[in-house]
Amino acid sequence: MRLTQRLLLGALLVVGFLSIFLVVAVDRQLSVRLADDATGFLSREARLVGGLWRRDSLFPDSLADRAGAALGRRVTLVQPDGSVIGDSEFDDTALRGLQNHAMRPEVAAALRGAVGTSQRPSPSTGDDELYVAVPVEGRGVARVSLPTTSLAEVVGAARRDV
């Protein structure tokens, strides 16, 4: 093999390695930033739902259903004792069968007065979801979530484009 061929091969290997490194680095950064942005959006949406709940506390399940439909998200309203009194994905009879949410990480944080976030499988629906919960003064906790599959689809589409 001649010197020029070896130099060309070496240069192609370096360019190939750098390309792969950049794609992997950008992929990771995209995933992290997308999750951060989604958390911010969900936090604002949960605060909006909480504000609506303070004004309309008579029918919390109906409020959760309307807010969930308008936002295109799962909306859950939780009392300070952890009992769920509104959920956009469950009707009245199924709502009573839901587990107490006081120990869910995002709800526990919101019950302590902070914004709580968690990404985990939902025991209720089985989907992997990103949750954000906020405290609602005098009511409990408003939580909004979205399936992480929607985030994965965005990252996957960007990966295919690259």
C-alpha positions as CSV (number, residue, x, y, z in Angstrom):
1,M,0.0,0.0,0.0
2,R,1.4,3.4,-1.0
3,L,1.8,6.3,1.4
4,T,-1.1,8.3,-0.2
5,Q,-3.4,5.4,0.2
6,R,-2.4,5.0,3.9
7,L,-2.9,8.7,4.6
8,L,-6.3,8.7,2.9
9,L,-7.4,5.6,4.8
10,G,-6.2,7.2,8.1
11,A,-8.0,10.4,7.3
12,L,-11.2,8.5,6.5
13,L,-11.0,6.6,9.8
14,V,-10.5,9.8,11.8
15,V,-13.5,11.5,10.0
16,G,-15.6,8.4,10.6
17,F,-14.8,8.2,14.3
18,L,-15.5,11.9,14.8
19,S,-18.8,11.6,13.0
20,I,-19.9,8.7,15.1
21,F,-18.8,10.6,18.3
22,L,-20.7,13.7,17.3
23,V,-23.9,11.8,16.5
24,V,-23.8,10.0,19.9
25,A,-23.1,13.2,21.8
26,V,-25.8,15.2,20.0
27,D,-28.3,12.3,20.5
28,R,-27.6,12.4,24.3
29,Q,-27.9,16.1,24.5
30,L,-31.1,16.1,22.5
31,S,-32.7,13.6,24.8
32,V,-31.7,15.5,27.9
33,R,-32.9,18.9,26.6
34,L,-36.1,17.5,25.3
35,A,-36.9,15.9,28.7
36,D,-36.0,19.2,30.4
37,D,-38.3,21.2,28.0
38,A,-41.1,18.7,28.5
39,T,-40.8,19.0,32.3
40,G,-41.0,22.7,32.0
41,F,-44.1,22.5,29.8
42,L,-45.8,20.0,32.1
43,S,-45.0,22.2,35.2
44,R,-46.7,25.2,33.6
45,E,-49.7,23.0,32.6
46,A,-50.0,21.6,36.1
47,R,-50.0,25.1,37.6
48,L,-52.7,26.0,35.2
49,V,-54.8,23.0,36.2
50,G,-54.1,23.8,39.8
51,G,-55.4,27.4,39.3
52,L,-58.6,26.0,37.7
53,W,-59.0,23.6,40.5
54,R,-58.9,26.4,43.1
55,R,-61.7,28.1,41.2
56,D,-63.8,25.0,40.4
57,S,-63.6,22.5,43.2
58,L,-67.1,21.0,43.1
59,F,-66.4,18.5,40.3
60,P,-62.7,17.6,40.3
61,D,-63.0,14.5,38.1
62,S,-64.9,16.5,35.5
63,L,-62.2,19.2,35.7
64,A,-59.5,16.6,35.2
65,D,-61.3,15.2,32.2
66,R,-61.8,18.6,30.5
67,A,-58.2,19.8,31.3
68,G,-56.8,16.5,30.0
69,A,-58.8,16.7,26.8
70,A,-57.7,20.3,26.2
71,L,-54.0,19.7,27.0
72,G,-53.8,16.3,25.4
73,R,-52.2,15.0,28.6
74,R,-53.1,12.8,31.5
75,V,-54.3,15.1,34.4
76,T,-54.6,13.8,38.0
77,L,-56.0,15.7,41.0
78,V,-54.9,14.3,44.4
79,Q,-56.1,15.3,47.9
80,P,-53.6,15.9,50.7
81,D,-54.1,12.4,52.1
82,G,-53.1,10.9,48.7
83,S,-56.5,9.8,47.5
84,V,-57.2,10.5,43.8
85,I,-60.4,12.6,43.2
86,G,-59.9,13.3,39.5
87,D,-58.1,11.6,36.6
88,S,-58.6,12.2,33.0
89,E,-58.1,8.5,32.1
90,F,-60.4,7.0,34.7
91,D,-64.2,7.4,35.2
92,D,-65.9,7.7,38.6
93,T,-66.1,3.9,39.3
94,A,-62.5,3.2,38.2
95,L,-61.3,6.3,40.1
96,R,-62.3,4.8,43.4
97,G,-60.1,1.7,42.7
98,L,-56.9,3.7,42.1
99,Q,-54.1,3.3,44.7
100,N,-53.3,6.0,47.1
101,H,-50.8,8.4,45.4
102,A,-49.2,9.9,48.6
103,M,-46.0,7.8,48.1
104,R,-45.5,8.5,44.4
105,P,-42.3,10.4,44.2
106,E,-43.7,13.4,42.3
107,V,-46.8,13.6,44.5
108,A,-44.8,13.3,47.7
109,A,-42.6,16.2,46.7
110,A,-45.6,18.3,45.8
111,L,-47.2,17.5,49.2
112,R,-44.0,18.9,50.8
113,G,-44.5,22.1,48.8
114,A,-42.1,21.6,45.9
115,V,-42.5,20.8,42.3
116,G,-42.2,17.0,41.9
117,T,-41.0,15.2,38.8
118,S,-40.6,11.5,38.1
119,Q,-40.1,9.3,35.0
120,R,-41.4,5.8,35.6
121,P,-43.9,3.2,34.5
122,S,-47.5,4.0,35.6
123,P,-48.9,1.4,37.9
124,S,-52.4,2.5,36.7
125,T,-51.9,2.5,32.9
126,G,-48.7,0.5,32.4
127,D,-47.1,3.2,30.2
128,D,-43.7,4.7,30.9
129,E,-44.6,8.3,31.7
130,L,-43.0,11.6,32.6
131,Y,-44.9,13.1,35.6
132,V,-44.8,16.7,37.0
133,A,-46.9,17.5,40.1
134,V,-47.4,20.9,41.8
135,P,-48.9,21.8,45.1
136,V,-52.3,23.5,45.0
137,E,-53.0,25.6,48.1
138,G,-56.0,24.4,50.0
139,R,-56.7,21.5,47.6
140,G,-53.8,19.0,47.3
141,V,-51.7,18.2,44.2
142,A,-52.3,18.7,40.5
143,R,-50.3,16.3,38.3
144,V,-49.8,16.3,34.6
145,S,-48.0,13.6,32.6
146,L,-47.2,12.4,29.2
147,P,-46.0,9.1,27.8
148,T,-42.3,9.0,27.2
149,T,-42.9,7.3,23.9
150,S,-43.7,10.7,22.4
151,L,-40.3,12.0,23.5
152,A,-38.6,8.9,22.2
153,E,-40.4,9.4,18.8
154,V,-38.9,12.9,18.5
155,V,-35.4,11.7,19.3
156,G,-35.8,8.7,16.9
157,A,-36.9,11.0,14.1
158,A,-33.9,13.3,14.7
159,R,-31.6,10.2,14.8
160,R,-33.0,9.0,11.4
161,D,-32.6,12.5,9.9
162,V,-29.0,12.6,11.0
